[in-house]
Amino acid sequence: MTIDTYLSRASAPNYLLARGLRFSKNTLAKLATVGGGPEYRTFGGRAYYTEAALDAWVDEKLSAPRRSTSDVL
């Protein structure tokens, strides 16, 4: 059985930063409102993210590898 670790909205940016991606908790909060952010769950009125959900969201958002700015998007 796999036990998920839940990251608060305040600690999720640290997880992303450890992977070289800067993101703020305020941006995560905005994306939770307007859409486009990582999947999260609530507990006691607070948002929590799993590492798997953050990783899946990053994979979804990252572009394919490029060698030039003129590569087709």
C-alpha positions as CSV (number, residue, x, y, z in Angstrom):
1,M,0.0,0.0,0.0
2,T,1.3,3.4,-0.9
3,I,0.8,6.2,1.6
4,D,0.5,9.7,0.0
5,T,2.2,12.6,1.6
6,Y,0.1,15.7,1.5
7,L,1.7,19.1,0.9
8,S,0.1,22.3,2.1
9,R,-0.3,25.2,-0.3
10,A,2.6,26.9,1.6
11,S,4.9,23.8,1.2
12,A,4.0,22.8,-2.4
13,P,6.2,25.7,-3.9
14,N,9.2,24.3,-1.9
15,Y,8.6,20.9,-3.6
16,L,8.5,22.5,-7.0
17,L,11.6,24.7,-6.2
18,A,13.6,21.6,-5.3
19,R,12.9,20.5,-8.9
20,G,14.1,23.8,-10.3
21,L,10.7,25.4,-10.8
22,R,9.7,28.6,-9.1
23,F,6.1,29.0,-8.2
24,S,4.4,30.9,-5.4
25,K,1.6,29.8,-3.0
26,N,-0.4,32.9,-4.2
27,T,-0.2,31.7,-7.8
28,L,-1.4,28.2,-6.7
29,A,-4.3,29.8,-4.9
30,K,-5.2,31.9,-8.0
31,L,-5.1,28.8,-10.2
32,A,-7.3,26.9,-7.8
33,T,-9.9,29.7,-8.4
34,V,-9.6,30.3,-12.1
35,G,-8.4,26.8,-13.2
36,G,-5.3,25.4,-14.7
37,G,-3.5,24.5,-11.5
38,P,-2.5,21.1,-10.1
39,E,-5.1,18.8,-8.6
40,Y,-5.7,19.3,-4.9
41,R,-7.9,18.1,-2.1
42,T,-9.2,20.0,0.9
43,F,-9.0,19.1,4.6
44,G,-10.3,21.5,7.2
45,G,-10.9,24.2,4.5
46,R,-7.2,24.1,3.4
47,A,-5.8,22.9,0.1
48,Y,-3.4,20.0,0.0
49,Y,-1.4,18.6,-2.9
50,T,0.2,15.2,-3.5
51,E,3.7,15.0,-5.0
52,A,2.2,12.8,-7.8
53,A,-0.4,15.6,-8.6
54,L,2.3,18.2,-8.7
55,D,4.6,16.1,-10.9
56,A,1.7,15.3,-13.3
57,W,0.9,19.0,-13.5
58,V,4.5,19.9,-14.2
59,D,4.7,17.2,-16.9
60,E,1.5,18.6,-18.5
61,K,2.8,22.2,-18.5
62,L,6.4,21.6,-19.7
63,S,7.1,21.9,-23.4
64,A,8.8,19.3,-25.4
65,P,12.6,19.6,-25.5
66,R,13.9,22.2,-28.0
67,R,17.2,23.0,-29.5
68,S,16.3,26.4,-30.9
69,T,13.8,29.2,-30.3
70,S,12.7,28.6,-33.9
71,D,11.5,25.0,-33.2
72,V,7.9,24.6,-34.0
73,L,5.6,24.8,-30.9
